[in-house]
Amino acid sequence: IYPMHTAAEEKKEIPTFTTKAEGISYHAKTAVAKPRVLIPVFPGTNCEFDSAKAVERAGAEANIFVINNLSAAGIADSIDRFAKEVKQAQTIFIPGGFSGGDEPDGSGKFITAFFRNPEIKEAVTAHLKEKDGLMIGICNGFQALIKLGLVPYGEIIDTDETCPTLSYNTISRHQSKIVRVRVATEKSPWLTNVKAGDIFSVPISHGEGRILAEDKLVQELAAKGQILTQYVDENGLPTNDIQFNPNGSTYAIEGLISPDGRVLGKMGHAERIGDGLYQNVAGNYDMKLFKSMVEYFK
């Protein structure tokens, strides 16, 4: 009834991207004993508690901030208070979910509109450019980051057809399963506890996770070490096989980082980790992203 494969599924060899970062040390300008992580919650967000648990388990302080969109006054108040919270935070974490019901015309639109507000944009720019702050977006949060331009460009820009984007899974429906991803780069403070080539299992749950980008741009990002992870098969090789690449992303790309590595976006739910989970599916589930984040501010 529900086919596992698409009729036009393309089988071709995909290059394996690897970028080392030997001799690079990542540390923020200002040390913080317990980094503060700001987690905005939009209508439709559903991963804020998993995200908060993951960062607190790593030694950070989570600040879940609910965006009030019930009225124009509520939105204005949320913008004002969120901009102030950004100034007090070391990391901004946009969690997964289905903001605004993924409507209209695709995912992440509500989050994107919020972050394009001039007051929020100014605060986020200062957070990244002046404070050495970090930012991460997972699933719905990654969708917002890529549509804002924060990945792969490292700043909020007006994106166009030359920029990478996200589209619907090639199978034309939601995918929820555990997949394997291979770390492709080490050039990020989020990745100081892993090595390029390490393979992790990660749960995914999305209907719109297919990364699309021109070949030339992909090659440029690969050369700069900005491709975070690739979906791989049982042999650790990047693939278009939908059994392993659940959305059909070009070059099997699962995640991207900004040029300086401080903004990270990925589709797989790296925050959904904890004792007792996935006992029947072998694999290493902890990329230690949040441990690396805490250490960056030491």
Order of alpha helices (4+ residues) and beta strands (2+ residues): beta-alpha-beta-alpha-beta-alpha-alpha-beta-alpha-alpha-beta-beta-beta-beta-alpha-beta-beta-beta-alpha
